[in-house]
Amino acid sequence: MSKGTALIFGSTSEIGKWIIESLYHQKIHSICLSRQERSLQIDFSDYTQVLSLVQDSFAKHPNLSSAYFCIGRYSQSDLSTSIPYEWVEDISVNLVNAYIFYRAISETFKDRKREIRLVFLGSTASVSKPREFSSYSVAKSGLEVLVNYINNEQPINIRACCLRLGTCKTQFSKSQACSNVVTSEDIAHIVQLLENISFHVFPDLISLRPIRGSRD
């Protein structure tokens, strides 16, 4: 018996899969949405399309109570030598699409009493600002500001959290580190917290920053 339903944007990402598995163990049903799902041909940059998806999901699953934005991309280069199209596309995918995700949910839930929790996957790059990942860092920094705006305005039945992640044990990170990294078990613990903590104290920001050892 499902305890609730969660929307997963970017469900084919490795962390998205970790989140889905974590929700499954808590008996929470996941509605999986991905740009890679050819049968749906989802364009997460199209507000009208995203709004329709959210409204349809809520109509079919009135127990919808959380949504996770797991979409991300990055290009690697110094700002002065970056490719403008790739730099702008990074901002679009990581930040603009996150805004569209929120805007569609706020439009769907603004006149309803049901509470919904939003989780955006951020990055410690917003703090460390690695030189060669400027577009990614700027977008993830903006994501934290977006969450602050969401939590400081109406509607009050929507709360958002930015889950600021350090190096994860995924192909996306392309890290050679094999220790002191964020694992699926770490994500499972955080998802359990976010799904069960009281709505009125739902955190604005959680930072999982692996502490580097001398050999990393």
C-alpha atoms as one frame of an Amber mdcrd trajectory, in Angstrom:
protein
   0.000   0.000   0.000   1.536   3.279  -1.116   1.921   6.007   1.534   2.145
   8.735  -1.081   3.385   9.719  -4.520   6.446  11.642  -5.680   7.275  13.260
  -9.021  10.809  12.607 -10.265  12.123  14.943 -12.978  15.260  13.380 -14.433
  14.433   9.848 -13.328  17.090   8.172 -15.491  19.983   9.989 -13.813  21.961
   7.878 -11.339  20.957   9.993  -8.361  17.379  10.017  -9.652  17.457   6.220
  -9.578  18.860   6.290  -6.048  16.004   8.550  -4.968  13.393   6.326  -6.619
  14.773   3.264  -4.835  14.817   5.147  -1.526  11.187   6.187  -1.991  10.219
   2.617  -2.899  11.576   1.345   0.416   9.411   3.951   2.155   6.380   2.730
   0.188   6.172   5.948  -1.809   5.198   5.583  -5.465   7.346   7.455  -8.013
   6.103   9.075 -11.212   9.216   8.947 -13.393   9.790  11.667 -16.000  12.875
  11.903 -18.187  14.152  13.642 -21.308  15.417  10.232 -22.399  11.937   8.689
 -22.425  11.236   8.721 -26.154   7.596   7.681 -25.818   6.806  10.860 -23.881
   9.251  13.217 -25.645   9.352  15.530 -22.650  10.738  19.030 -23.132  11.415
  20.305 -19.628  12.070  23.796 -21.010   8.472  24.051 -22.283   6.363  25.492
 -19.448   3.028  24.568 -21.044   4.114  20.964 -21.483   5.505  20.690 -17.955
   2.356  22.269 -16.475   0.223  19.734 -18.315   2.384  16.885 -16.984   2.137
  18.114 -13.397  -1.609  18.704 -13.561  -2.196  15.308 -15.146  -0.032  13.617
 -12.517  -1.923  15.311  -9.687  -5.285  14.404 -11.231  -4.253  10.740 -11.374
  -2.442  10.748  -8.026  -4.170  13.134  -5.579  -1.829  11.887  -2.833   1.105
  13.577  -4.590   3.161  15.108  -1.787   6.736  15.557  -3.022   8.698  16.304
  -6.188  12.393  15.937  -6.984  14.318  17.901  -9.629  17.239  15.649 -10.617
  18.014  17.107 -14.041  21.513  18.383 -14.657  24.300  18.918 -17.149  27.677
  20.660 -17.337  30.412  21.583 -19.772  34.032  21.958 -18.766  36.255  24.926
 -19.619  37.484  28.211 -18.223  34.949  31.008 -18.584  37.188  32.951 -20.993
  37.411  30.000 -23.385  33.906  28.587 -22.927  31.585  27.842 -25.828  28.688
  30.328 -25.463  25.978  27.881 -26.574  27.132  25.209 -24.084  27.497  27.740
 -21.251  23.965  29.076 -21.793  22.581  25.547 -22.163  24.053  24.578 -18.777
  22.256  27.525 -17.166  19.043  26.613 -18.975  19.015  22.957 -17.926  20.180
  23.431 -14.338  18.386  26.657 -13.408  15.771  27.745 -15.960  14.240  24.266
 -16.104  14.210  24.206 -12.303  12.210  27.449 -12.322   9.744  25.961 -14.843
   9.443  22.859 -12.648   8.550  25.037  -9.652   6.287  27.370 -11.589   4.190
  24.459 -12.911   3.855  23.002  -9.419   2.923  26.353  -7.869   0.242  26.864
 -10.512  -1.164  23.399  -9.815  -1.117  23.629  -6.013  -1.729  27.341  -5.339
  -5.453  27.008  -4.589  -5.250  23.660  -2.812  -4.763  22.736   0.819  -2.477
  19.799   0.092   1.151  20.366   1.069   3.980  19.460  -1.289   7.720  19.252
  -0.671  10.179  20.131  -3.448  13.769  18.920  -3.560  16.305  20.429  -5.957
  19.691  18.767  -6.448  22.301  21.432  -5.862  26.069  21.184  -5.703  28.955
  22.192  -3.464  30.287  23.850  -6.632  28.095  26.778  -5.553  30.589  27.237
  -2.698  33.896  25.945  -4.079  33.333  27.521  -7.511  35.787  25.380  -9.505
  37.304  27.543 -12.241  36.574  25.185 -15.130  32.899  24.654 -14.227  31.673
  28.253 -14.168  28.301  27.633 -15.840  27.507  24.742 -13.502  28.584  26.747
 -10.430  26.566  29.808 -11.430  23.467  27.692 -12.103  23.728  25.802  -8.799
  24.286  29.047  -6.890  21.157  30.428  -8.542  19.272  27.300  -7.520  19.897
  28.098  -3.846  18.568  31.627  -4.358  15.509  30.213  -6.145  14.770  27.992
  -3.130  15.006  31.019  -0.824  12.426  32.858  -2.917  10.082  29.859  -2.953
  10.166  29.582   0.830   9.611  33.290   1.418   6.434  33.819  -0.596   3.001
  32.359  -1.218   1.690  29.719  -1.586   2.525  28.485   1.911   1.622  24.882
   1.114   4.829  24.539  -0.938   8.248  24.160   0.722  11.551  23.684  -1.061
  14.953  22.294  -0.150  18.238  22.498  -2.033  20.209  19.301  -1.481  23.746
  20.547  -2.016  25.819  17.539  -3.050  29.560  17.111  -3.097  31.331  14.487
  -5.200  28.993  11.550  -5.742  29.840   7.996  -6.711  28.319   8.392 -10.187
  29.434   8.532 -13.803  28.089  12.116 -13.979  30.735  13.371 -11.540  33.576
  11.760 -13.528  35.569  11.729 -10.299  38.422   9.296  -9.733  37.789   9.333
  -5.986  36.712   6.012  -4.514  36.423   7.089  -0.885  34.915  10.094   0.878
  32.169  10.404  -1.732  28.369  10.633  -1.492  26.823   7.177  -1.960  23.348
   5.813  -2.601  23.086   4.975   1.110  23.740   8.620   2.017  21.000   9.741
  -0.379  18.611   7.146   1.077  19.087   8.563   4.583  18.465  12.120   3.383
  15.362  11.144   1.399  13.984   9.400   4.469  14.543  12.585   6.478  12.956
  14.829   3.856   9.888  12.627   3.496   9.273  12.295   7.235  10.309  15.568
   8.833   7.479  17.933   9.796   6.417  20.187   6.935   6.838  23.400   8.935
  10.529  22.633   9.580  11.318  21.307   6.102  14.942  22.475   5.573  15.939
  25.138   3.053  19.379  23.636   2.514  21.170  20.386   3.261  24.843  20.139
   2.369  26.564  16.770   1.914  30.197  17.736   1.592  32.660  14.849   1.715
  35.730  15.663   3.786  38.809  14.873   1.752  41.444  12.580   3.227  45.150
  13.141   2.649  45.235  10.401   0.004  42.270  11.641  -2.104
